[in-house]
Amino acid sequence: MLHRKIYQLCQDGREVCIFLRDQQRWIESGRIVDFEGDIVTIRYETEEDDEISSWEEMVRLESIGAVTQKLASVSKINSEITVSDECPEAEQIHPQSPEQE
């Protein structure tokens, strides 16, 4: 199942975070750029001091312990959530008051 999901993420080109079991570390904000056999190629950037570095790593499928992807984000600054008039009532997100959180 992981094999199919990795292939799908590669095709979609979406940003993902990947946990490498054998190295016990996360690769954050990466993209799966190639998947051939059991080798997954991941491209990502790191920032240290005032330098941004681009990396491309090839890892074995069995080394991947978890894959996460951001589904959505909402700004905390602008509390006004715009809702399309076409959105059904059952699917609308209603803001919570601070005492409900």
C-alpha positions as CSV (number, residue, x, y, z in Angstrom):
1,M,0.0,0.0,0.0
2,L,2.9,2.4,0.8
3,H,4.3,1.6,-2.7
4,R,1.0,2.9,-4.3
5,K,0.8,6.0,-2.1
6,I,4.4,7.0,-2.8
7,Y,3.8,6.5,-6.5
8,Q,0.7,8.7,-6.3
9,L,2.5,11.5,-4.3
10,C,5.3,11.4,-6.9
11,Q,2.7,11.9,-9.7
12,D,0.9,14.7,-7.9
13,G,4.1,16.6,-7.1
14,R,2.7,17.7,-3.7
15,E,4.8,18.8,-0.8
16,V,5.3,16.1,1.9
17,C,7.2,15.4,5.1
18,I,8.9,12.0,5.2
19,F,10.2,10.2,8.3
20,L,13.3,8.1,7.6
21,R,13.3,5.1,10.1
22,D,16.9,4.1,9.7
23,Q,18.1,7.7,10.3
24,Q,15.4,8.7,12.8
25,R,14.9,12.0,11.2
26,W,12.2,13.9,9.3
27,I,12.6,15.5,5.8
28,E,10.3,18.4,5.9
29,S,8.7,20.2,2.9
30,G,10.1,17.8,0.3
31,R,8.8,16.5,-3.0
32,I,9.0,13.0,-4.2
33,V,10.5,13.5,-7.7
34,D,11.1,9.9,-8.8
35,F,10.1,6.4,-7.8
36,E,11.7,3.4,-9.5
37,G,11.8,-0.1,-8.1
38,D,12.3,0.4,-4.4
39,I,14.3,3.6,-4.7
40,V,12.5,6.9,-3.8
41,T,14.1,10.2,-4.9
42,I,13.2,13.2,-2.6
43,R,14.1,16.8,-3.3
44,Y,14.1,19.4,-0.4
45,E,15.8,22.5,0.9
46,T,17.4,23.3,4.3
47,E,18.2,26.7,5.8
48,E,21.2,27.1,8.1
49,D,22.4,30.5,9.2
50,D,21.9,32.7,6.1
51,E,22.4,29.9,3.6
52,I,19.7,27.9,1.8
53,S,20.8,24.5,0.4
54,S,19.0,22.3,-2.0
55,W,19.2,18.5,-1.6
56,E,18.2,15.4,-3.5
57,E,18.3,12.1,-1.6
58,M,17.7,8.6,-2.9
59,V,16.3,6.3,-0.1
60,R,14.9,2.8,-0.1
61,L,11.2,2.4,0.3
62,E,11.7,0.2,3.3
63,S,13.5,3.2,5.1
64,I,10.3,5.3,5.0
65,G,8.5,5.1,8.2
66,A,5.8,7.8,7.7
67,V,4.7,10.3,5.1
68,T,2.6,13.3,5.9
69,Q,1.1,16.1,3.8
70,K,-0.5,19.4,4.7
71,L,-4.2,19.4,3.7
72,A,-5.0,23.0,4.4
73,S,-4.0,26.0,6.5
74,V,-5.8,29.0,7.8
75,S,-4.3,32.3,8.9
76,K,-4.7,33.1,12.6
77,I,-4.4,36.8,11.8
78,N,-7.4,37.1,9.5
79,S,-10.3,35.5,11.5
80,E,-12.8,36.1,8.7
81,I,-13.2,32.9,6.7
82,T,-14.6,33.4,3.3
83,V,-17.2,30.9,2.2
84,S,-18.5,30.4,-1.3
85,D,-22.2,30.9,-1.8
86,E,-22.2,27.4,-3.6
87,C,-20.8,25.6,-0.5
88,P,-23.5,23.4,1.1
89,E,-24.4,24.3,4.7
90,A,-23.3,20.9,6.0
91,E,-19.8,21.5,4.6
92,Q,-19.2,25.0,5.8
93,I,-16.7,25.7,8.6
94,H,-18.1,27.9,11.3
95,P,-15.6,29.9,13.4
96,Q,-15.4,28.9,17.1
97,S,-15.5,31.5,19.8
98,P,-12.4,31.5,22.2
99,E,-14.4,29.8,25.0
100,Q,-15.3,26.9,22.7
101,E,-11.6,26.0,22.0
